[in-house]
Amino acid sequence: MTDTILTENRDGVLVVTLNRPEKKNAISNAMWRGIRDIFSSAAEDRGVACALLCGAGDNFCSGVDLASFTDEPGGEHPFEAAARAVADFDKPLVAAAQGVAIGGGATVLFHADIVYVGESLRLRLPFASLGLAPEWASSYMLQANIGAQRAAELFYTAEWVDADKALNCGIAADVLPDANLFDHALAKAEEIAQWPVNALREIKRCLRMHHSEAIDAAFGAEQAAMARQAGSPENIEAITAFMEKRKPDFRNL
């Protein structure tokens, strides 16, 4: 596996580390393919009872690496396949997030069964500010996790969410000092991994069965919405303003 994603099986816990700290773990096309392959393989591996997703360095993930996002030839972008592989992962998934968690680096967390965050967490769903639509079936998963009204607030405002708000609104199960975050999440993942894999799978299947059709519908609706919005005047204005380090002006679009 590429050194931008590290994997280690720790007594039944597959630790998956996004390892690009110099880029705040921004995810390149190669990393999307790696995420797809890792979670697809882990689902079939009897030696994996639970997965723990984390980020190297001071940040969890700053989302898509815009420098590589448009480099992929025609066909389904590996971003979509990676999202499906995580959403379809049929074993417990624990996440440990600190520092920034933006865009895809935030929405991936909504598919984790348990999320622990560090005190430094700064999470954002920037889609409205970019003139885009949600992804990773987050339009369903977030409101399923925290309620429709709270989810709407975070999507519509594109506000920054700190660790305390993540805990209070239900995105996180607990807040830890950054120095203790990984050890706490790993200990919980190991506590889970002691039990029979088939039992864990059946529990997750029962927990997720109520959501499966809605998750599929959200994936389809979001992909269609993203196709309509990507390259739209407001999306171009948002990107141009970002590159020019100014506030975007959507009033006349």
N, C-alpha and C positions, 0 to 999 in steps of 0.2 A: 504494500500500500504506500502511496505517496507520503513523504514526510510532512506534508501539510495537514494530514490527518493521522493521528497516532491511535493505535488500538492495543489493548492489553487485556487478557483474560485473567482476572483476579479472583480465582476460586468461584467461577460461575458468573461473575459480574464482568461484562464486557465494557471496559472503560474506553470511550470514544472521545478523543481530544482534538478539537479544532486547533491546529498548531501553526498559526500565522500571526503571531503576536505583533510583529512590526506593522501589520496592516489591520490591527484590531480584529484579527481573524475573519476579515472579509472573505467571502466564499467565491472562489474562481470556478470556472466550468469543470476543471479537473476535480475539484473538491466536491462539486455536486455529484459527479459520477462516482466518486469515492463513497459519499454518503449513501447513495443508492445501493452500491455493491455491498457495503458493510452491513446495512440493515437487512438487506435481502438474504445475505449469507447467515447472519446471526439468527434470523427467524428459523432457519433450517438446522442450525448447529445445536445438538443436544447438550453440548458443553456450556452453552450460554443459557442462564436462567433469567437474567436481568441485564439491562444495559444502563450505563451512566454516561450522559452526554455533558461535556464541559468544554471550556475554552482555556487555552494557554495564556499565561501572562495576566494582565490587569483587566482584560475584557472578555466577555463571552463571545459576541459576534456582532460586527457592524453591518451585517447583511450582505447583499450582493456586491461583488467586486464589479463596479461599472466598467472598468477597463477591459474586462473579458466577457461581459454579458452578451455583447453583440457579435462575438467572434465565431459562434457556433453556426455551422451550415444548416440548411433547411431541415424541417422535421421537428419533432418534439424536442424542446430544449431540456438538457439534463436537470435543470431546476425542477421541472414538473415531475420527472421520474424519481428524483430524490424525495420530493414532498410525498409522493404516493408510497414510497418504501417506508418512510417513517410513520405515516398515517396507518399503514397496513401491518406494521410490526406488532405481532400478536403475543408479545411477552412484556412484562413490566418495563417501563422506561422512566428513569429518574433523571432529572436535569439539575445542574448546579450552574447558576449564572451570576456573574459579577460584572461591574463596569457597564459598558454599553451593550444593549441588546436592541437592535434596530431592524425594522423591516423583517426580512426572512430570519434574522437573528432573534427576533421576538416571536414571530408566529410559529416557529418550530417548537417553542416552549409550550404552546397550547395543546400539543399532542403528547406531551409528557404526562405520565400518570401522577407524578409528584414533582414539584419544582421547589428547590431551595435556592435562595438568593443571598448574595453578599450585601453588606451595608452600602456598598458603593454603586449598587444597581441604578442604571438610568435607562429605562425601556421606552421605546417610542414606536408608534405605528404611523409612519410618515405619509401614507398613501394620499390623503386629501391634499397635503401640501405639495405633492408631486403631480397632482392632476391624474392620479391613477386609482385603481381599484385594489381591494385586499387580495391576498394569496394564501396558499397553504390551507385552504378551507377555513381560514381564520374568521371569516364573516359568520360562520356557524360555531366554530369551536370556542371562540372567546365568549360569546353570549351563553353557550351551553355551560361554560365553566363559571362565569361570574354574573350572569344575568343580562338581559337585553339592554336595559337602560345604562348600566355601567359600561357595557361594551360600546354602545352608541357614542357615549361621551368620549371615550378614548379614540375611536375611529374618526369622529367628526372634528374634534379639536386638534388631533395630532400632537397632543401635549406630551411632555416628558413625565414618566411615571417613576417615582423613586421607590426604594425598597419598602418603606412603610406603607405607601399606597398599594403596592403590589400585594403585600400581605393582607391589608385591610379589605381590598376588593376581591380577594380570592385567587389571584394569579399565582401567588406563592403560598407554600405550606408553612414556611418559617424563614426568618431572617437571621443570618449568622454573621459574625465578624468575618471579613474576607479571609483572614488567615486560617479560620476554622471551617470554611465552607466545604472544601473538597472532602476533608476527613469526615465531616458529618454526613454528607451525601453518600459517600462510599460506605460508611457504617450502616446506613439505612438500606442501601442496595444489597449489601451482604446479608443483612437481616432477612430481606426478601428472598435472596438467592438460595437460602438454606432449604427452602421447601420444594416439593416435586415440580418439575417443569410443567408437566401436563396439568397439574392443579392450577398453577399460575396462569397458564394459557386459558383454561376454562373460566377462571375468574375474570380475566380480561375480556374474554368473549362475551360473558354475561354483562359486564359493565358497558361494553361498547355496542352491543347489539341494538340498543335503542337509538344509537346515533349514526349507524352505518349509512343508511339511505340519505340522510341529511348531509353527511360529509361528502358523499359522492355528488349530490346536487350542488353543494357549495363549490366544489372543485370545478364543475362544469360552468356554473354561473360566473365564477371569478375569472376563469380563462376567457370567456366571451367578453366580459366587461373590460378586462385588461387589453384584449385585442382592439376594442373600440377606443380606449383611452391612450394607449401607447402611441406616441407620435402626434397626439392631438395638440391644438394650439396651446392649451393650458399646460400640458406636459412639457412641451418645448419651452414655454416661458419659464416654467419651474426649473428646468435643467439649465437654461441660459442664465437665469438669475443666480443659480448656485455657482456656476462657473465664473460669473462676473462678480461674485461676492456681494450681491445686493438683494434687497427684498423683492420678491416677485410681485407683479402687478397683473391681476386677473380681471380687473374691472371692465375692460373694453373687449374681452374675448367672447 
